[in-house]
Amino acid sequence: MTENSCPECVSELKIPGDAIDGEIVTCADCGSAWELDISSDGTVSLKQAESVGEDWGE
Ligand SMILES: [Zn+2]
């Protein structure tokens, strides 16, 4: 598992070790959704995903 900081609230954002490019992770703290952009060398960056306005992963 990789840990990144949520760009929105800077709290810890947990990214599963088997996360795939384009996967959406949601910050448990502020609820922001982020799309994973994983490059071929394994570097993970975050892109803001569209908010769906639903309760994810509760
Ligand atoms: Zn957050």
N, CA, C, O and the ligand as a Tripos MOL2 file, in Angstrom:
@<TRIPOS>MOLECULE
protein
  233   231    59     0     0
PROTEIN
NO_CHARGES

@<TRIPOS>ATOM
      1 N           0.8390   -1.2020    0.0000 N.3       1 MET1
      2 CA          0.0000    0.0000    0.0000 C.3       1 MET1
      3 C           0.8740    1.2520    0.0000 C.2       1 MET1
      4 O           1.8750    1.3350    0.7110 O.2       1 MET1
      5 N           0.4840    2.1800   -0.7810 N.am      2 THR2
      6 CA          1.2160    3.4410   -0.8860 C.3       2 THR2
      7 C           0.4230    4.5200   -0.1580 C.2       2 THR2
      8 O          -0.8070    4.4930   -0.1250 O.2       2 THR2
      9 N           1.1320    5.4440    0.4090 N.am      3 GLU3
     10 CA          0.4330    6.5490    1.0560 C.3       3 GLU3
     11 C           0.7790    7.8580    0.3730 C.2       3 GLU3
     12 O           1.9390    8.1620    0.0960 O.2       3 GLU3
     13 N          -0.2470    8.6000    0.1200 N.am      4 ASN4
     14 CA         -0.0930    9.9330   -0.4490 C.3       4 ASN4
     15 C          -0.9090   10.8940    0.3970 C.2       4 ASN4
     16 O          -1.7510   10.4800    1.1940 O.2       4 ASN4
     17 N          -0.6580   12.1420    0.2210 N.am      5 SER5
     18 CA         -1.4670   13.1420    0.9040 C.3       5 SER5
     19 C          -2.5650   13.6150   -0.0260 C.2       5 SER5
     20 O          -2.3480   13.8460   -1.2150 O.2       5 SER5
     21 N          -3.7340   13.7520    0.5380 N.am      6 CYS6
     22 CA         -4.8460   14.3110   -0.2130 C.3       6 CYS6
     23 C          -4.5150   15.7510   -0.5820 C.2       6 CYS6
     24 O          -4.2170   16.5590    0.2970 O.2       6 CYS6
     25 N          -4.5630   16.0850   -1.8710 N.am      7 PRO7
     26 CA         -4.2490   17.4580   -2.2670 C.3       7 PRO7
     27 C          -5.2280   18.4830   -1.7090 C.2       7 PRO7
     28 O          -4.9240   19.6730   -1.6180 O.2       7 PRO7
     29 N          -6.3960   18.0020   -1.3410 N.am      8 GLU8
     30 CA         -7.4350   18.9020   -0.8740 C.3       8 GLU8
     31 C          -7.2700   19.2590    0.6030 C.2       8 GLU8
     32 O          -7.3030   20.4330    0.9710 O.2       8 GLU8
     33 N          -7.0930   18.2460    1.4400 N.am      9 CYS9
     34 CA         -7.0680   18.5100    2.8760 C.3       9 CYS9
     35 C          -5.7560   18.0730    3.5280 C.2       9 CYS9
     36 O          -5.5730   18.2350    4.7350 O.2       9 CYS9
     37 N          -4.8390   17.5160    2.7190 N.am     10 VAL10
     38 CA         -3.5000   17.1310    3.1540 C.3      10 VAL10
     39 C          -3.5170   16.0310    4.2190 C.2      10 VAL10
     40 O          -2.5090   15.7890    4.8830 O.2      10 VAL10
     41 N          -4.6490   15.3750    4.3770 N.am     11 SER11
     42 CA         -4.6230   14.2060    5.2470 C.3      11 SER11
     43 C          -4.1930   12.9950    4.4300 C.2      11 SER11
     44 O          -4.1140   13.0470    3.2030 O.2      11 SER11
     45 N          -3.9220   11.9270    5.1260 N.am     12 GLU12
     46 CA         -3.3860   10.7400    4.4860 C.3      12 GLU12
     47 C          -4.3980   10.1090    3.5340 C.2      12 GLU12
     48 O          -5.5600    9.9040    3.8850 O.2      12 GLU12
     49 N          -3.9490    9.8160    2.3600 N.am     13 LEU13
     50 CA         -4.8000    9.1760    1.3630 C.3      13 LEU13
     51 C          -4.1940    7.8110    1.0680 C.2      13 LEU13
     52 O          -3.0720    7.7170    0.5700 O.2      13 LEU13
     53 N          -4.9310    6.7660    1.3730 N.am     14 LYS14
     54 CA         -4.3780    5.4210    1.2090 C.3      14 LYS14
     55 C          -4.6880    4.8790   -0.1740 C.2      14 LYS14
     56 O          -5.8360    4.8670   -0.6180 O.2      14 LYS14
     57 N          -3.6550    4.4400   -0.8300 N.am     15 ILE15
     58 CA         -3.7920    3.9000   -2.1680 C.3      15 ILE15
     59 C          -3.4280    2.4190   -2.1260 C.2      15 ILE15
     60 O          -2.3160    2.0680   -1.7320 O.2      15 ILE15
     61 N          -4.3470    1.5520   -2.5260 N.am     16 PRO16
     62 CA         -4.0590    0.1200   -2.4900 C.3      16 PRO16
     63 C          -2.8390   -0.2320   -3.3330 C.2      16 PRO16
     64 O          -2.5930    0.3770   -4.3740 O.2      16 PRO16
     65 N          -2.0860   -1.2140   -2.8740 N.am     17 GLY17
     66 CA         -0.8870   -1.6290   -3.5900 C.3      17 GLY17
     67 C          -1.1750   -2.1680   -4.9790 C.2      17 GLY17
     68 O          -0.3140   -2.1400   -5.8580 O.2      17 GLY17
     69 N          -2.3890   -2.6570   -5.1700 N.am     18 ASP18
     70 CA         -2.7490   -3.1950   -6.4750 C.3      18 ASP18
     71 C          -3.6030   -2.2110   -7.2750 C.2      18 ASP18
     72 O          -4.3080   -2.5910   -8.2100 O.2      18 ASP18
     73 N          -3.5210   -0.9530   -6.8890 N.am     19 ALA19
     74 CA         -4.2910    0.0590   -7.6080 C.3      19 ALA19
     75 C          -3.8670    0.1090   -9.0780 C.2      19 ALA19
     76 O          -2.7000   -0.0920   -9.4150 O.2      19 ALA19
     77 N          -4.8250    0.3750   -9.9170 N.am     20 ILE20
     78 CA         -4.5360    0.4490  -11.3380 C.3      20 ILE20
     79 C          -4.6900    1.8820  -11.8310 C.2      20 ILE20
     80 O          -5.3670    2.7080  -11.2180 O.2      20 ILE20
     81 N          -4.0420    2.1460  -12.9520 N.am     21 ASP21
     82 CA         -4.1360    3.4540  -13.5710 C.3      21 ASP21
     83 C          -5.5940    3.7890  -13.8720 C.2      21 ASP21
     84 O          -6.3100    2.9920  -14.4780 O.2      21 ASP21
     85 N          -6.0150    4.9430  -13.4560 N.am     22 GLY22
     86 CA         -7.3860    5.3560  -13.7020 C.3      22 GLY22
     87 C          -8.3570    5.0200  -12.5820 C.2      22 GLY22
     88 O          -9.5240    5.4100  -12.6140 O.2      22 GLY22
     89 N          -7.8510    4.2820  -11.5820 N.am     23 GLU23
     90 CA         -8.7110    3.9480  -10.4470 C.3      23 GLU23
     91 C          -9.0480    5.2050   -9.6480 C.2      23 GLU23
     92 O          -8.2390    6.1280   -9.5490 O.2      23 GLU23
     93 N         -10.2360    5.2250   -9.0880 N.am     24 ILE24
     94 CA        -10.6700    6.3560   -8.2770 C.3      24 ILE24
     95 C         -10.5050    6.0280   -6.8030 C.2      24 ILE24
     96 O         -10.9920    5.0020   -6.3280 O.2      24 ILE24
     97 N          -9.8210    6.8960   -6.0860 N.am     25 VAL25
     98 CA         -9.7590    6.7550   -4.6320 C.3      25 VAL25
     99 C         -10.4490    7.9620   -4.0130 C.2      25 VAL25
    100 O         -10.3850    9.0740   -4.5380 O.2      25 VAL25
    101 N         -11.0990    7.7230   -2.9030 N.am     26 THR26
    102 CA        -11.8180    8.7950   -2.2320 C.3      26 THR26
    103 C         -11.1980    9.0590   -0.8750 C.2      26 THR26
    104 O         -10.9610    8.1300   -0.1030 O.2      26 THR26
    105 N         -10.9400   10.3010   -0.5880 N.am     27 CYS27
    106 CA        -10.3780   10.6870    0.6960 C.3      27 CYS27
    107 C         -11.3990   10.4350    1.7950 C.2      27 CYS27
    108 O         -12.5390   10.8930    1.7260 O.2      27 CYS27
    109 N         -10.9630    9.6930    2.8160 N.am     28 ALA28
    110 CA        -11.8680    9.3760    3.9160 C.3      28 ALA28
    111 C         -12.1910   10.6090    4.7450 C.2      28 ALA28
    112 O         -13.1940   10.6530    5.4570 O.2      28 ALA28
    113 N         -11.3430   11.5860    4.6430 N.am     29 ASP29
    114 CA        -11.4710   12.7530    5.4960 C.3      29 ASP29
    115 C         -12.3850   13.8230    4.9060 C.2      29 ASP29
    116 O         -13.3190   14.2810    5.5660 O.2      29 ASP29
    117 N         -12.1170   14.2150    3.6780 N.am     30 CYS30
    118 CA        -12.8970   15.3100    3.0940 C.3      30 CYS30
    119 C         -13.8330   14.8270    1.9890 C.2      30 CYS30
    120 O         -14.6810   15.5840    1.5150 O.2      30 CYS30
    121 N         -13.6780   13.5640    1.5790 N.am     31 GLY31
    122 CA        -14.5850   13.0080    0.5950 C.3      31 GLY31
    123 C         -14.2580   13.3440   -0.8500 C.2      31 GLY31
    124 O         -15.0170   13.0040   -1.7580 O.2      31 GLY31
    125 N         -13.1280   14.0130   -1.0660 N.am     32 SER32
    126 CA        -12.7410   14.3220   -2.4380 C.3      32 SER32
    127 C         -12.3570   13.0530   -3.1840 C.2      32 SER32
    128 O         -11.7330   12.1520   -2.6240 O.2      32 SER32
    129 N         -12.7320   12.9940   -4.4350 N.am     33 ALA33
    130 CA        -12.3980   11.8340   -5.2560 C.3      33 ALA33
    131 C         -11.2110   12.1700   -6.1470 C.2      33 ALA33
    132 O         -11.1550   13.2390   -6.7550 O.2      33 ALA33
    133 N         -10.2670   11.2450   -6.2150 N.am     34 TRP34
    134 CA         -9.0540   11.4460   -7.0080 C.3      34 TRP34
    135 C          -8.8380   10.2700   -7.9300 C.2      34 TRP34
    136 O          -8.9800    9.1110   -7.5410 O.2      34 TRP34
    137 N          -8.4950   10.5930   -9.1500 N.am     35 GLU35
    138 CA         -8.1910    9.5480  -10.1160 C.3      35 GLU35
    139 C          -6.6950    9.3030  -10.1110 C.2      35 GLU35
    140 O          -5.9020   10.2390  -10.2070 O.2      35 GLU35
    141 N          -6.3130    8.0400  -10.0010 N.am     36 LEU36
    142 CA         -4.8960    7.6970   -9.9880 C.3      36 LEU36
    143 C          -4.3380    7.7230  -11.3990 C.2      36 LEU36
    144 O          -4.9160    7.1800  -12.3410 O.2      36 LEU36
    145 N          -3.2090    8.3660  -11.5040 N.am     37 ASP37
    146 CA         -2.4940    8.3920  -12.7780 C.3      37 ASP37
    147 C          -1.1480    7.7350  -12.5040 C.2      37 ASP37
    148 O          -0.2240    8.3670  -11.9930 O.2      37 ASP37
    149 N          -1.0540    6.4570  -12.8530 N.am     38 ILE38
    150 CA          0.1460    5.6890  -12.5280 C.3      38 ILE38
    151 C           0.9950    5.5390  -13.7850 C.2      38 ILE38
    152 O           0.5650    4.9730  -14.7900 O.2      38 ILE38
    153 N           2.1980    6.0590  -13.6960 N.am     39 SER39
    154 CA          3.0820    5.9750  -14.8560 C.3      39 SER39
    155 C           3.7820    4.6240  -14.8960 C.2      39 SER39
    156 O           3.7160    3.8630  -13.9300 O.2      39 SER39
    157 N           4.4360    4.3250  -15.9810 N.am     40 SER40
    158 CA          5.0410    3.0020  -16.1660 C.3      40 SER40
    159 C           6.1380    2.7160  -15.1590 C.2      40 SER40
    160 O           6.4490    1.5520  -14.9090 O.2      40 SER40
    161 N           6.7330    3.7460  -14.5730 N.am     41 ASP41
    162 CA          7.7510    3.5060  -13.5440 C.3      41 ASP41
    163 C           7.1580    3.4270  -12.1440 C.2      41 ASP41
    164 O           7.8950    3.3490  -11.1610 O.2      41 ASP41
    165 N           5.8340    3.4470  -12.0470 N.am     42 GLY42
    166 CA          5.1760    3.2490  -10.7720 C.3      42 GLY42
    167 C           4.9020    4.5240   -9.9960 C.2      42 GLY42
    168 O           4.3830    4.4750   -8.8800 O.2      42 GLY42
    169 N           5.2420    5.6460  -10.5690 N.am     43 THR43
    170 CA          4.9660    6.9050   -9.8920 C.3      43 THR43
    171 C           3.4670    7.1910   -9.9300 C.2      43 THR43
    172 O           2.8280    7.1380  -10.9810 O.2      43 THR43
    173 N           2.9330    7.4930   -8.7640 N.am     44 VAL44
    174 CA          1.5020    7.7640   -8.6660 C.3      44 VAL44
    175 C           1.2730    9.2600   -8.5740 C.2      44 VAL44
    176 O           1.8400    9.9280   -7.7090 O.2      44 VAL44
    177 N           0.4570    9.7800   -9.4460 N.am     45 SER45
    178 CA          0.0060   11.1550   -9.2660 C.3      45 SER45
    179 C          -1.5130   11.1480   -9.2480 C.2      45 SER45
    180 O          -2.1600   10.1890   -9.6680 O.2      45 SER45
    181 N          -2.0510   12.2320   -8.7560 N.am     46 LEU46
    182 CA         -3.4930   12.3070   -8.5440 C.3      46 LEU46
    183 C          -4.1010   13.3740   -9.4260 C.2      46 LEU46
    184 O          -3.5790   14.4820   -9.5530 O.2      46 LEU46
    185 N          -5.2110   13.0150  -10.0280 N.am     47 LYS47
    186 CA         -5.9740   13.9880  -10.7990 C.3      47 LYS47
    187 C          -7.3420   14.1040  -10.1560 C.2      47 LYS47
    188 O          -7.9080   13.1120   -9.6970 O.2      47 LYS47
    189 N          -7.8590   15.2860  -10.1250 N.am     48 GLN48
    190 CA         -9.1750   15.4570   -9.5250 C.3      48 GLN48
    191 C         -10.2160   14.7350  -10.3820 C.2      48 GLN48
    192 O         -10.3010   14.9290  -11.5950 O.2      48 GLN48
    193 N         -10.9960   13.9020   -9.7110 N.am     49 ALA49
    194 CA        -12.0490   13.1760  -10.4100 C.3      49 ALA49
    195 C         -13.3630   13.9220  -10.2360 C.2      49 ALA49
    196 O         -13.5270   14.7210   -9.3140 O.2      49 ALA49
    197 N         -14.2680   13.6510  -11.1180 N.am     50 GLU50
    198 CA        -15.5800   14.2570  -10.9860 C.3      50 GLU50
    199 C         -16.2460   13.7750   -9.7210 C.2      50 GLU50
    200 O         -16.2500   12.5800   -9.4290 O.2      50 GLU50
    201 N         -16.7970   14.6830   -8.9840 N.am     51 SER51
    202 CA        -17.5420   14.2980   -7.7990 C.3      51 SER51
    203 C         -18.8600   13.7040   -8.2210 C.2      51 SER51
    204 O         -19.5780   14.2780   -9.0390 O.2      51 SER51
    205 N         -19.1770   12.5530   -7.6610 N.am     52 VAL52
    206 CA        -20.4120   11.8900   -8.0450 C.3      52 VAL52
    207 C         -21.5460   12.1850   -7.0880 C.2      52 VAL52
    208 O         -22.7020   11.8700   -7.3690 O.2      52 VAL52
    209 N         -21.2210   12.7850   -5.9620 N.am     53 GLY53
    210 CA        -22.2500   13.1340   -5.0020 C.3      53 GLY53
    211 C         -22.9440   11.9440   -4.3690 C.2      53 GLY53
    212 O         -24.1030   12.0130   -3.9610 O.2      53 GLY53
    213 N         -22.2030   10.8560   -4.3010 N.am     54 GLU54
    214 CA        -22.7510    9.6650   -3.6670 C.3      54 GLU54
    215 C         -21.8490    9.2660   -2.5170 C.2      54 GLU54
    216 O         -20.7100    9.7200   -2.4030 O.2      54 GLU54
    217 N         -22.3830    8.4140   -1.6780 N.am     55 ASP55
    218 CA        -21.6010    7.9180   -0.5670 C.3      55 ASP55
    219 C         -20.8060    6.7160   -1.0020 C.2      55 ASP55
    220 O         -21.3610    5.6460   -1.2520 O.2      55 ASP55
    221 N         -19.5110    6.8910   -1.0920 N.am     56 TRP56
    222 CA        -18.6430    5.8120   -1.5170 C.3      56 TRP56
    223 C         -18.0080    5.1670   -0.3130 C.2      56 TRP56
    224 O         -17.5600    5.8560    0.6030 O.2      56 TRP56
    225 N         -17.9650    3.8700   -0.3060 N.am     57 GLY57
    226 CA        -17.1030    3.1260    0.6010 C.3      57 GLY57
    227 C         -17.3650    3.3310    2.0820 C.2      57 GLY57
    228 O         -16.4490    3.2110    2.8950 O.2      57 GLY57
    229 N         -18.5620    3.6270    2.4290 N.am     58 GLU58
    230 CA        -18.8410    3.7600    3.8580 C.3      58 GLU58
    231 C         -19.1000    2.4050    4.4930 C.2      58 GLU58
    232 O         -19.3530    2.3260    5.6960 O.2      58 GLU58
    233 ZN         -8.9830   14.9780    1.7270 Zn       59 ZN59
@<TRIPOS>BOND
     1     1     2 1
     2     2     3 1
     3     3     4 2
     4     3     5 am
     5     5     6 1
     6     6     7 1
     7     7     8 2
     8     7     9 am
     9     9    10 1
    10    10    11 1
    11    11    12 2
    12    11    13 am
    13    13    14 1
    14    14    15 1
    15    15    16 2
    16    15    17 am
    17    17    18 1
    18    18    19 1
    19    19    20 2
    20    19    21 am
    21    21    22 1
    22    22    23 1
    23    23    24 2
    24    23    25 am
    25    25    26 1
    26    26    27 1
    27    27    28 2
    28    27    29 am
    29    29    30 1
    30    30    31 1
    31    31    32 2
    32    31    33 am
    33    33    34 1
    34    34    35 1
    35    35    36 2
    36    35    37 am
    37    37    38 1
    38    38    39 1
    39    39    40 2
    40    39    41 am
    41    41    42 1
    42    42    43 1
    43    43    44 2
    44    43    45 am
    45    45    46 1
    46    46    47 1
    47    47    48 2
    48    47    49 am
    49    49    50 1
    50    50    51 1
    51    51    52 2
    52    51    53 am
    53    53    54 1
    54    54    55 1
    55    55    56 2
    56    55    57 am
    57    57    58 1
    58    58    59 1
    59    59    60 2
    60    59    61 am
    61    61    62 1
    62    62    63 1
    63    63    64 2
    64    63    65 am
    65    65    66 1
    66    66    67 1
    67    67    68 2
    68    67    69 am
    69    69    70 1
    70    70    71 1
    71    71    72 2
    72    71    73 am
    73    73    74 1
    74    74    75 1
    75    75    76 2
    76    75    77 am
    77    77    78 1
    78    78    79 1
    79    79    80 2
    80    79    81 am
    81    81    82 1
    82    82    83 1
    83    83    84 2
    84    83    85 am
    85    85    86 1
    86    86    87 1
    87    87    88 2
    88    87    89 am
    89    89    90 1
    90    90    91 1
    91    91    92 2
    92    91    93 am
    93    93    94 1
    94    94    95 1
    95    95    96 2
    96    95    97 am
    97    97    98 1
    98    98    99 1
    99    99   100 2
   100    99   101 am
   101   101   102 1
   102   102   103 1
   103   103   104 2
   104   103   105 am
   105   105   106 1
   106   106   107 1
   107   107   108 2
   108   107   109 am
   109   109   110 1
   110   110   111 1
   111   111   112 2
   112   111   113 am
   113   113   114 1
   114   114   115 1
   115   115   116 2
   116   115   117 am
   117   117   118 1
   118   118   119 1
   119   119   120 2
   120   119   121 am
   121   121   122 1
   122   122   123 1
   123   123   124 2
   124   123   125 am
   125   125   126 1
   126   126   127 1
   127   127   128 2
   128   127   129 am
   129   129   130 1
   130   130   131 1
   131   131   132 2
   132   131   133 am
   133   133   134 1
   134   134   135 1
   135   135   136 2
   136   135   137 am
   137   137   138 1
   138   138   139 1
   139   139   140 2
   140   139   141 am
   141   141   142 1
   142   142   143 1
   143   143   144 2
   144   143   145 am
   145   145   146 1
   146   146   147 1
   147   147   148 2
   148   147   149 am
   149   149   150 1
   150   150   151 1
   151   151   152 2
   152   151   153 am
   153   153   154 1
   154   154   155 1
   155   155   156 2
   156   155   157 am
   157   157   158 1
   158   158   159 1
   159   159   160 2
   160   159   161 am
   161   161   162 1
   162   162   163 1
   163   163   164 2
   164   163   165 am
   165   165   166 1
   166   166   167 1
   167   167   168 2
   168   167   169 am
   169   169   170 1
   170   170   171 1
   171   171   172 2
   172   171   173 am
   173   173   174 1
   174   174   175 1
   175   175   176 2
   176   175   177 am
   177   177   178 1
   178   178   179 1
   179   179   180 2
   180   179   181 am
   181   181   182 1
   182   182   183 1
   183   183   184 2
   184   183   185 am
   185   185   186 1
   186   186   187 1
   187   187   188 2
   188   187   189 am
   189   189   190 1
   190   190   191 1
   191   191   192 2
   192   191   193 am
   193   193   194 1
   194   194   195 1
   195   195   196 2
   196   195   197 am
   197   197   198 1
   198   198   199 1
   199   199   200 2
   200   199   201 am
   201   201   202 1
   202   202   203 1
   203   203   204 2
   204   203   205 am
   205   205   206 1
   206   206   207 1
   207   207   208 2
   208   207   209 am
   209   209   210 1
   210   210   211 1
   211   211   212 2
   212   211   213 am
   213   213   214 1
   214   214   215 1
   215   215   216 2
   216   215   217 am
   217   217   218 1
   218   218   219 1
   219   219   220 2
   220   219   221 am
   221   221   222 1
   222   222   223 1
   223   223   224 2
   224   223   225 am
   225   225   226 1
   226   226   227 1
   227   227   228 2
   228   227   229 am
   229   229   230 1
   230   230   231 1
   231   231   232 2
@<TRIPOS>SUBSTRUCTURE
     1 MET1         2 RESIDUE 1 A MET
     2 THR2         6 RESIDUE 1 A THR
     3 GLU3        10 RESIDUE 1 A GLU
     4 ASN4        14 RESIDUE 1 A ASN
     5 SER5        18 RESIDUE 1 A SER
     6 CYS6        22 RESIDUE 1 A CYS
     7 PRO7        26 RESIDUE 1 A PRO
     8 GLU8        30 RESIDUE 1 A GLU
     9 CYS9        34 RESIDUE 1 A CYS
    10 VAL10       38 RESIDUE 1 A VAL
    11 SER11       42 RESIDUE 1 A SER
    12 GLU12       46 RESIDUE 1 A GLU
    13 LEU13       50 RESIDUE 1 A LEU
    14 LYS14       54 RESIDUE 1 A LYS
    15 ILE15       58 RESIDUE 1 A ILE
    16 PRO16       62 RESIDUE 1 A PRO
    17 GLY17       66 RESIDUE 1 A GLY
    18 ASP18       70 RESIDUE 1 A ASP
    19 ALA19       74 RESIDUE 1 A ALA
    20 ILE20       78 RESIDUE 1 A ILE
    21 ASP21       82 RESIDUE 1 A ASP
    22 GLY22       86 RESIDUE 1 A GLY
    23 GLU23       90 RESIDUE 1 A GLU
    24 ILE24       94 RESIDUE 1 A ILE
    25 VAL25       98 RESIDUE 1 A VAL
    26 THR26      102 RESIDUE 1 A THR
    27 CYS27      106 RESIDUE 1 A CYS
    28 ALA28      110 RESIDUE 1 A ALA
    29 ASP29      114 RESIDUE 1 A ASP
    30 CYS30      118 RESIDUE 1 A CYS
    31 GLY31      122 RESIDUE 1 A GLY
    32 SER32      126 RESIDUE 1 A SER
    33 ALA33      130 RESIDUE 1 A ALA
    34 TRP34      134 RESIDUE 1 A TRP
    35 GLU35      138 RESIDUE 1 A GLU
    36 LEU36      142 RESIDUE 1 A LEU
    37 ASP37      146 RESIDUE 1 A ASP
    38 ILE38      150 RESIDUE 1 A ILE
    39 SER39      154 RESIDUE 1 A SER
    40 SER40      158 RESIDUE 1 A SER
    41 ASP41      162 RESIDUE 1 A ASP
    42 GLY42      166 RESIDUE 1 A GLY
    43 THR43      170 RESIDUE 1 A THR
    44 VAL44      174 RESIDUE 1 A VAL
    45 SER45      178 RESIDUE 1 A SER
    46 LEU46      182 RESIDUE 1 A LEU
    47 LYS47      186 RESIDUE 1 A LYS
    48 GLN48      190 RESIDUE 1 A GLN
    49 ALA49      194 RESIDUE 1 A ALA
    50 GLU50      198 RESIDUE 1 A GLU
    51 SER51      202 RESIDUE 1 A SER
    52 VAL52      206 RESIDUE 1 A VAL
    53 GLY53      210 RESIDUE 1 A GLY
    54 GLU54      214 RESIDUE 1 A GLU
    55 ASP55      218 RESIDUE 1 A ASP
    56 TRP56      222 RESIDUE 1 A TRP
    57 GLY57      226 RESIDUE 1 A GLY
    58 GLU58      230 RESIDUE 1 A GLU
    59 ZN59       233 GROUP 0 **** ****
